């Protein structure tokens, strides 16, 4: 028997307490029992995003929230700016083009961060831009974009700022209102550590002005319908929601707040440091070279010369029971991505690095066995967030 571990940047490990909530007998989505939970989760998500803006729960993966942001905010032919530094930036471009938007693309090397000054330059050169889209944490590379600075720039223009924070929110510090973020996207299966299948989206007053003018075709993801349903007594969703997932999210949010959001942020930062130092100790190259631009959700590293990244992650999964992520798009087979996200602690990091070491050894890579594990322990003991 091989014990299985899922250590990917989504889905992430789920605690026993959250799984027990997910297994509760099903309740009706218009019942008083569920209405109470739905109201609680909505209020807690505002705290999760650090926002007073409207927030809506969608039964979809994060890509559903990305589509909702596009189809609700614009009309066909509108000009939008997408700053793309990885696979999910490319996804924003694909969705926008699919719905007939005029896309201006700022493209960066995968592993580099978006330069906020490039966004300002594009807005100055194209005053008709209706929206700016980018990722907070680009899951395909592990880079963290400076959305605080981007927010301070975009607020001075007519355009709205749409931020995919699906893998970044609460792994790295995010302040939706303070940073002037108009639409922010999140997902249940990332730092929240709840089951997959629910996304959430916050909407600012500035964004509502565009949404109310949009003529883009939409039905299931219509935020005007969601707003109308939220004003009922009690508040509801327009369609049948992911009931059991929302019930589980309620517990997951409680656990995060019990830990304390600042402590959650510190935990992710320490686990990131331990993982990255361990990978470097093995002689591997991190994809994001600038340490200040690395997010706290996932670490991407290049596979050694002569080793296929797909074979490396395959051995880790099938032989050692540890599932991490490989490269996406043009980085497929060239990198691996090791998450330190959500319901994740120091021994998860040790397991991940241990499996990496054994798989690398199986593939003939030369290094000092145990060096990475020792480094994880050293960094953790020097920066132990459990002592706070």
C-alpha angles and dihedrals in degrees: 000000000000117000110226127227126184109206101163130128089256136035091037131191115288125213122241090244092057092044090053090053090049089054095055116123111276118263128198115265093229095047123113089241094059094038089061092052092044092054091047093050093048091052092046092050089058088056089045090056093036091234142129091199124111114279128196134194118224126192096229143083119272091274088064089058090049090053091046091053091053100041095045099045104047147038126227111282095025115139117239134177120226118190104202124192099156149352096311093049085055088052091057088053093049094049092047093049092046090059095048102259122151101242124205107194128207103192125194134183111272102259095035124099127237115266109228091207089062088058091051091050092051092049091050092049094044110038091172093068107127099190145014120212131190144137125262092206113014100219095200094061108016093238119145117216122214097243092161090067092040089053092052088054101043094048088071092060136063091249122099123229117234115192125191100211093161097126097021108053112106094358085075124022113273128178109184099187099034090051095047096242110168101191121018125184128206139169137216096230101059128064089341089065097212128133119289122262109068128090129181133206132194121208128200126209089252090056093048090061090061094040091055090055098043117114096185113136112254139142118161093038096042106140092194087061089047091051091049091051091048090058093059120104103273102020115251143175118255092235136027106292131210092274101183093043091053090049089052091046090057090061093042091053091049090054092051093050091046089055090045123244093248090051090049089054092048092048091054092047093052093046089049092052092048093049095046095046089050093051091049090048087060089057095253125140120238114226095224103061098186106076092203089060096054117109126218098237105072140358120219120201134178116249115240120268111279095020123108111226092213090056091048095053090041092058091046090053103040102032102031102024096236116127117201127159130266129211123293130217113343091000094059110133092006102081141023125217120216115191128212095182139133120342090018131131142175095280090053087057091050091050092050094049092043092054090046091053094049093047091048089050090051089054093052100255112154119229141119106283112235094021093115094046091050090051092052090053093046095051092044095050091049093049103029107171089189089074093063 
